[in-house]
Amino acid sequence: MSDTLKIAIIGDYNFTYNAHHATNLALDHSADFLELEPNYYWIKISDALKYKSGYFDQYDGIWIAPGPIENPFYLAGIFKKLIENKIPVLNTGEGFKLFLEHLITFHQLTSYQEKLISENLVAGNSFERLTIHPKSNAFKKLYQNFSNEELTSSRYSIYPQLTDQLKDKFIDIEATNQFDDLEIISLKDHIFFVSCAFCPQISSTRDIPHPIIYTFLKMALQKRSQA
């Protein structure tokens, strides 16, 4: 009998957005690969903000969906709750920049002289092809048998001094792209809090599920078994 996982997807769902549809499909791909049965629930960002931290304890994992995001300000409060909860979290797309901005504000890393993070460098609603360069041993292993070509609708350039401040105390850099921009980061001292500037769900298929997503589900299963 398959293990059942309960996954919350926090985002303003719209069935016409390819990345939202791909999020559902990618969970199914990885769940089939791991012989799991996923129950996933979309929660509007405005609703997620209203819930107390303990509300999320019922979920085995939480995915912050790509945008469009109706009210980006709300995500800051949600990130704070999720960091405290120690539940496996996967953040993809536009939420990458918002997560960095939350860390900057929360840890008071703001500089008034510099623009720390660029605007989205991908024009319009198009997707841009990226080459992922894994930096950590864990992500080198994940991409060993998976193409390092990814698609993204969001890419950001980050002030180097900010990158140094963040990686010293708060994040690990898991991968960059061909422009040497950050593409995958993880939160230090957390069971699994991975943030991707791109959308791994876009390149997931039933035959070859995306390794980041099935690793997220494996961590969710581990969290469930320890509960």
Long-range contacts (C-beta under 8 A, 24 or more apart in sequence): 2-35, 2-36, 2-37, 3-35, 3-36, 3-37, 3-221, 3-224, 4-36, 4-37, 4-38, 4-39, 5-31, 5-36, 5-37, 5-38, 5-39, 5-60, 5-61, 5-217, 5-220, 5-221, 5-224, 6-39, 6-40, 6-41, 6-58, 6-59, 6-60, 7-38, 7-39, 7-40, 7-41, 7-59, 7-60, 7-61, 7-62, 7-63, 7-217, 7-220, 8-40, 8-41, 8-43, 8-48, 8-56, 8-59, 8-61, 8-62, 8-63, 9-40, 9-41, 9-42, 9-43, 9-62, 9-63, 9-65, 10-43, 10-45, 10-48, 10-62, 10-63, 10-64, 10-65, 10-78, 11-42, 11-43, 11-44, 11-45, 11-64, 11-65, 11-66, 11-67, 11-69, 12-44, 12-45, 12-65, 12-67, 12-68, 12-69, 12-70, 13-42, 13-44, 13-65, 14-68, 17-66, 17-68, 18-202, 19-65, 19-66, 19-92, 19-93, 19-153, 19-199, 19-201, 19-202, 20-65, 20-66, 22-199, 22-201, 22-202, 22-204, 23-63, 23-65, 23-66, 23-92, 23-201, 25-201, 25-204, 26-200, 26-201, 26-204, 26-209, 26-210, 26-213, 27-63, 27-213, 27-217, 28-206, 29-204, 29-205, 29-206, 29-209, 29-210, 29-213, 30-204, 30-209, 30-210, 30-213, 30-214, 30-216, 30-217, 31-217, 32-206, 32-209, 33-209, 33-214, 34-214, 34-217, 34-218, 34-221, 36-217, 36-221, 38-217, 45-69, 45-70, 45-71, 45-74, 45-75, 45-78, 46-70, 46-71, 46-74, 48-74, 48-78, 49-74, 49-77, 49-78, 51-81, 52-81, 53-81, 53-84, 53-85, 56-81, 56-82, 56-85, 56-87, 57-85, 57-87, 59-87, 60-87, 60-88, 60-220, 60-221, 60-223, 60-224, 61-87, 61-88, 61-89, 61-90, 61-216, 61-217, 61-219, 61-220, 61-223, 62-87, 62-88, 62-89, 62-90, 63-89, 63-90, 63-91, 63-92, 63-216, 64-89, 64-90, 64-91, 64-92, 64-95, 64-99, 65-92, 65-93, 65-95, 66-92, 66-93, 66-94, 66-95, 66-153, 66-154, 66-199, 67-93, 67-94, 67-95, 67-154, 68-94, 69-94, 69-95, 69-98, 72-98, 75-99, 75-102, 76-101, 76-102, 76-105, 80-106, 82-193, 83-187, 83-190, 83-193, 86-190, 86-191, 87-191, 87-223, 88-191, 88-192, 88-193, 88-216, 88-219, 88-220, 88-223, 89-190, 89-192, 89-193, 89-194, 90-192, 90-194, 90-196, 90-212, 90-213, 90-216, 91-193, 91-194, 91-195, 91-196, 92-195, 92-196, 92-198, 92-199, 92-200, 92-201, 93-152, 93-153, 93-154, 93-196, 93-197, 93-198, 93-199, 94-120, 94-154, 95-195, 96-154, 96-156, 96-185, 96-195, 96-196, 96-197, 97-154, 97-156, 97-197, 99-195, 100-156, 100-158, 100-166, 100-185, 100-195, 103-166, 103-170, 103-171, 104-162, 107-169, 107-170, 109-162, 109-165, 109-166, 111-159, 111-161, 111-162, 114-159, 114-161, 115-159, 116-158, 116-159, 116-162, 117-156, 117-157, 117-158, 117-159, 117-162, 118-156, 118-157, 118-158, 119-156, 120-153, 120-154, 120-155, 120-156, 121-155, 121-156, 121-157, 122-152, 122-153, 122-154, 122-155, 125-153, 126-153, 127-151, 127-152, 127-153, 127-202, 128-152, 128-153, 128-155, 130-155, 130-177, 130-178, 130-183, 130-198, 131-177, 131-178, 132-175, 132-176, 132-177, 132-183, 132-184, 132-198, 133-175, 133-176, 133-177, 133-178, 134-174, 134-175, 134-184, 135-173, 135-174, 135-175, 135-176, 136-172, 136-173, 136-174, 136-175, 138-174, 139-174, 139-175, 139-184, 142-211, 142-212, 142-215, 143-175, 143-211, 145-211, 146-208, 146-210, 146-211, 147-203, 149-203, 150-183, 150-198, 150-199, 150-200, 150-202, 150-203, 151-198, 151-199, 151-202, 151-203, 152-197, 152-198, 152-199, 153-199, 154-197, 154-198, 155-179, 155-181, 155-197, 155-198, 156-181, 156-182, 156-197, 157-181, 158-182, 184-212, 191-219, 191-222, 191-223, 192-216, 192-219
